[in-house]
Amino acid sequence: MSAVGSARGWRMVRVAVVGSGIGGLSAAIALRARGFQVDVYDQAGELSEIGAGVSLGGNGMRVLDALGLGKAVRDVSANLHRIEFHHWLSGDIFYEHPMGAWYEQRFGGPFLGIHRADFHHILISAYDGEPHLGRRCVAVHESPDGVELEFADGSAAGADVVVGADGLRSAVRTHVDRSDEAVFSAMSCFRGLVPVDRVPGGDTFGLTFFLGPNRHLVAYPVRGGELINFVAYVPDPEWTLESWSARCAPEEAVAAFEGWSPVVTALLASSEETGRWALYDREPLRNWSTGRVTLLGDAAHPMLPHAGQGTNQAIEDAAALAAYLSNPQLSVSEALRSYEHLRKARTRQIQLGSRANATCFQVPDGPPADERNARLRNLPQMVGWIHEYDVYAAMATGSEA
Ligand SMILES: Cc1cc2nc3c(=O)[nH]c(=O)nc-3n(C[C@H](O)[C@H](O)[C@H](O)COP(=O)(O)OP(=O)(O)OC[C@H]3O[C@@H](n4cnc5c(N)ncnc54)[C@H](O)[C@@H]3O)c2cc1C
């Protein structure tokens, strides 16, 4: 247990984390590393992650290195050696830039593609405990002295601090702010993993974009380059199902990209299992915390995936939350306020930027695409503030974004 200063003197702090996704587990690991007693609760009946990839940038890797997880993560990832933007029809590259060593030198950490299941496995091992499964949080009861979580199975659990890491549809968020709804983007994505030897030129893939009118595709290797992960975005106001387990036939994805470069359609056709996911986010939240309850990751700032930052921001959150809560100068509520203050401006900007990226990636050919392509030449400068960010340095200087 950890002794943490409070307005009323020193006392022991028990933290309950709701959600065992990447955000919740990162927070639990960071809190345990600082000596807190942590319990993680998840609605899922068993631990699993979906068959899909996720990208980790220098900003997220800085935290994972500090938590001692950097080597394990690097060992199972693919280091993305370059970024390439291709024309949707011709397949021609209209912008490319080295990543790999260049990225690491510029931003202080690598840019990796990792299979979510591999990453989750590393986090669960590092958490070194058993999350309480089958515990769907349905209500949060907060008093000046503590918090009680109420679960759908009728059980309850007490804690001094509650961290809502329960994703886009967070139950804990409704305790903090009842007012907002998830915002449907009217866009969904097809997702899949393809063995690299089935992808024409797959062994040369870095972070690869194909951009076209109303659609785009992102692909990159994971698992040391064994698999190519793809996410293909299409407008669809009818498909509203947001579920990692929703499946569709690969032919549906191929049909949605009919007429595109054969590289794209061959990739989509080669997927053994194609998932389909409707994309939602929320408006930036005004307040994340009450006296003893706060939010983290998608529960706090769900964002569209077009900046590849949802996971990275959840990992940054975890580092900041653990550091502030363990600061003996701060009471619990002061620690949560400091955490929120540090994180809010940055995550808000990335939430809104992710929305803007969707529009920018899918402009029609002609002058709008030409203008976008010209702007892409400044890509390293445009995204530098996201990738070079050092959450530990930001806490030391108290700077918000
Ligand atoms: C298509 C797509 C591609 C993406 N690509 C990237 C990328 O390349 N890079 C990147 O950084 N991010 C990416 N993201 C974003 C990233 O997936 C999310 O931001 C990240 O997974 C959020 O993690 P989280 O732990 O906050 O929430 P989640 O992963 O949603 O985890 C929430 C957990 O809470 C549990 N839970 C929910 N409700 C309750 C409840 N009431 N009680 C108990 N438990 C509950 C759930 O079972 C789950 O385990 C992508 C997202 C999408 C949709």
The ligand as a Gaussian input file, in Angstrom:
#p B3LYP/6-31G(d) Opt

LIG

0 1
 C      -10.078000       1.096000     -35.889000
 C       -9.256000       1.615000     -34.764000
 C       -7.879000       1.720000     -34.913000
 C       -7.117000       2.242000     -33.874000
 N       -5.780000       2.356000     -34.055000
 C       -5.032000       2.931000     -33.086000
 C       -3.623000       3.078000     -33.257000
 O       -3.034000       2.666000     -34.259000
 N       -2.905000       3.695000     -32.264000
 C       -3.520000       4.134000     -31.121000
 O       -2.817000       4.708000     -30.253000
 N       -4.853000       3.978000     -30.920000
 C       -5.613000       3.392000     -31.868000
 N       -6.951000       3.224000     -31.686000
 C       -7.565000       3.692000     -30.447000
 C       -7.428000       2.673000     -29.353000
 O       -7.940000       1.411000     -29.760000
 C       -8.212000       3.120000     -28.106000
 O       -8.011000       4.473000     -27.862000
 C       -7.706000       2.341000     -26.921000
 O       -7.866000       0.962000     -27.111000
 C       -8.484000       2.756000     -25.665000
 O       -8.106000       1.946000     -24.597000
 P       -8.934000       1.994000     -23.255000
 O       -8.254000       1.027000     -22.351000
 O       -9.111000       3.399000     -22.803000
 O      -10.394000       1.480000     -23.609000
 P      -10.892000       0.067000     -24.153000
 O       -9.840000      -0.599000     -24.954000
 O      -12.212000       0.319000     -24.772000
 O      -11.070000      -0.815000     -22.829000
 C      -12.152000      -0.609000     -21.970000
 C      -12.264000      -1.825000     -21.055000
 O      -13.299000      -1.544000     -20.108000
 C      -14.173000      -2.650000     -20.012000
 N      -15.484000      -2.095000     -19.648000
 C      -16.308000      -1.332000     -20.382000
 N      -17.387000      -0.976000     -19.685000
 C      -17.254000      -1.544000     -18.456000
 C      -18.044000      -1.536000     -17.268000
 N      -19.209000      -0.856000     -17.199000
 N      -17.599000      -2.216000     -16.183000
 C      -16.417000      -2.903000     -16.221000
 N      -15.630000      -2.944000     -17.330000
 C      -16.035000      -2.259000     -18.426000
 C      -14.146000      -3.289000     -21.394000
 O      -14.520000      -4.667000     -21.326000
 C      -12.684000      -3.092000     -21.787000
 O      -11.886000      -4.181000     -21.334000
 C       -7.736000       2.672000     -32.682000
 C       -9.115000       2.531000     -32.532000
 C       -9.872000       2.000000     -33.553000
 C      -11.349000       1.861000     -33.390000

